[in-house]
């Protein structure tokens, strides 16, 4: 989109730049562009999920387990593992720090510790196992989960203050998202949920479980981040995406139960 376009439109391109390694250009982005990018995180998540759903369909003949691993590998390539990086840093900080000052010091450390390694292993293994379990509906669930998991960070941006030191902050413009951006992001995800319902791609129980899981994941992350840090950081937002994706996939799998 041209540089002269308003921020609420350029925000779409900024969101793609933020969440993916796709070379869409558009630089430089203003603070308003970055703020508006938050509104479209679920939309970009749905796009990523659609691409990953296509990868699933191309590889599932090799078996659901193989397809799940290939999908996760492609996800890491498309996103640059940014959310996984946030999860590892957050796990190390929350798990290894006894003081607030030490927590922020760990967040700045590029090394991965025991808590971070364990969190990454659990996230990757759980998502692979759940995708293999949800094989028949995996393409739809990939779209829905990737969109829903990226809605939670938008809620957190509006609900909690951004507490990273201004001298090293990288996400302050994005984290400045307000009620308008939250409303747009929520409407986008709501429209996707309606589409899934109309297509009967998920049962009412599965869809309901997925929606409840998104709200629950957001509430749990908000409570934890507020209690330990008094707000959010960029790494916390990445961790929230990972937690939300795992919880949503797990909720659908539990709701689906023994269905084949």
N, C-alpha and C positions, 0 to 999 in steps of 0.2 A: 504494500500500500504506500502511496506517495507520502512524502514527508509533510505535505500540506494538509493531509487528511486529519480530522479531529482525533483526539486521544482515544475516544471510545471505539473508534474503528482501528486505529493503529495498535490498540491494545491486543487485538487478535494476533497480529504478527509478533508482537513482543512476547506473548504467551508461548508461541511456538518456539521462539528463540530461547526463552527461559527454560522450557521443559524438555527440549530435544536438541540433538546435534545437527538437525537439518539446516542447511545453509540458506535461510530465507532472507538474509540481509536486513535492510531497513534502518541501519544505524546512521546517526545516533538517535537513541530513544530519550524522550524527555521523562521527567519524574511523573508527569501525568500519564504518559504512555505506559510506564511500568505499573503505576497504580491501577490502571484499567486492565492490565494484563491479568490481574487476579480474577476478574470477572469471567474470564474465558478458560481458566484452568480445567474445569470439568469438560469443556468442549474439546480442548486439546487432548485430555485424557481419553475421551471417547474415540478420537481419531487414532491415538496410539493403540487403543484396544482393538479397533477395527483392523489395523495393520497386523497386530499380533494374532487376531482371529484368522486372518488370511494365512499367516505362517502356520497356524495350527492345522488348517485344512490341507495345506500342502505337505505336511509331515506326519499326519496322524496315521497314515497307512503303515508307518514304521512302528506304531504302537503308541498308546496314550502317554506312557512314561517318557518315551523319547521325544514326543511332540512337546510335552510340558517343559523339558529341559531346553529344547531349541527355542521355544517361545520366551523363556526367561533370559536366555543368552541374547536374543534379539532385542528384548526390552532393555537390557543393560547397554547394548550398543546404541540404541536410539536415544536413550536418556543420558548417556554418559555416567550411569550408575549414581546420579546425583542424590536420589532418595536413599539409596543404600548407604552412601557416604554419610548422610545425615543421621541415619539410624545407628550406624556404628559409633559415630562421635557422641550421639546422645546417650547411648547405652553405656559407653565408657564414663561419660561425665556424671550421669545420674547414679551409676552403679559403683563408681570408684571414688567419688568425692564426698567428703564429710562436711565441707564448708562451701558456701556460695562462691567464694573467691577461687577455691580450688576447682570447682565445677567449671567456671569460665576458663580457667587455665587449661583444663583438659580439652575443652571444646576447641581451643585454638591449636592444640597439638595435632599434627598431621599423622602421627602414628596410631595404629589400631591396637587396643589392648584386649584383654581376655573377654570383658563384657561385650565389647564391640564385635569381636570375632564370633562369639556365641550367638549374639543377636542376628548377625548376618546369616549364619548357618541355619538358625531356626526359621528365619524369614524365607530363605530360598528353598529349603527342604519342605516347609509347610505349603508354600504356594505351588511347588511342583506336585506334591502329593494330592493337593486339593484339585488342581487342574486335571490331573489324571483321573481322579474320582468323578469329576463332573464332565467327563469326556464328551458326552452327547450334546451338552449345552455349553461347552467351553467357549466357542466363539462369541456367543451372546454374553456370557458371564464376563469375558475379558473386556468387552466394551463397557458393560455396566460397572464392573469393579474398578476399572481404571478411571472412569469418570467420577464415581462416588468417592474414591480414595483421595482425589484431588479437590473435592469440595470441602473436606474437613479442614485442610490448612487455610482455606479462605475464611471459614467461620472463625478459626483461631486468630487470624489477623485482626478481625474486627472486635473480638471479645477480649483479647489480652494485649497489653503494651509490648512493644518491641524493646527488649532489654539489652541487646548487644551494644557494647561500647561504640560510640559514634566513630572513633578513630579507626576501627577495623570492620565496621558494619558494611555488608554487601547487599543486604536485602531490605534496607530501610524504606526505599521508595515503594517497593512491592508490598511491604507489610503495612503501608499507610492506607491500604484498601479500607473503604468505609461501608456504610449500609447499602449504598447503591450497588457497589460491586458485589457485595454478598447477595443481594436480592437477585441480580442478574445470574450469578453463578448457580444459585438455588433453583431459579426458574429453568435454567438449562438442564440441570439434573432432573428436575421434576418432569420436564417434557420428555426426557429420555425414559424415565420410569413409566410414563403414560404410554409411550411407544412400545415398550417391552410388554406392558399389560395388554395393549390392543392386539399385539402379535401373538399373545399367549405363549411367548417364549419361555416364561417362567410361570409356575403356578402361583396362585394368590398367596399361599403360605410362604413359598420361596421368596417372592417379591417383598412381602411384608417383613420377613426375617432380614432381608438385605437392607431395607430402609431403616429398620430398628437398629441394625448393627452399625450403620453409618452414624446415627445420632449417638449411640452408646460410645463408639470409638472417639468421637469428638469430645464428648463430656469427660471421658476418662483422661484423655490427653490434656485437656484444658485444666482439669483438677490437679494433675500431676505437675504440669509445667508451672502453674500458679504457686503451688506449694513449695516447689524446690527453687524456682528462679524468679518468681514474681511476674513472669511473662514469657514471651517466645523469643526464639532466635531462628536463624535460617536452618540450622541443623535440626531444631525441634520440629519445624514444619516438614522437613524431609522424613523424620521419624514418624510423624503423625500420618503421613501418606502410607508408609509401609505398614504400620499397625492397622490402619483402616482397611487396606487392601486384604491383609490376612484375615481380619475379623469378618469382612464381608464375604469372602470366599468360604470361610468356615461356616458362617451362618447359613448360606445357601446349601452347602453340603449337608449340614445337620438337618435342615428342613426337608431336603430331598430324601434323606434317610436311605432306605434300601431300594429306592426306585432305580430301575435300570434304564 
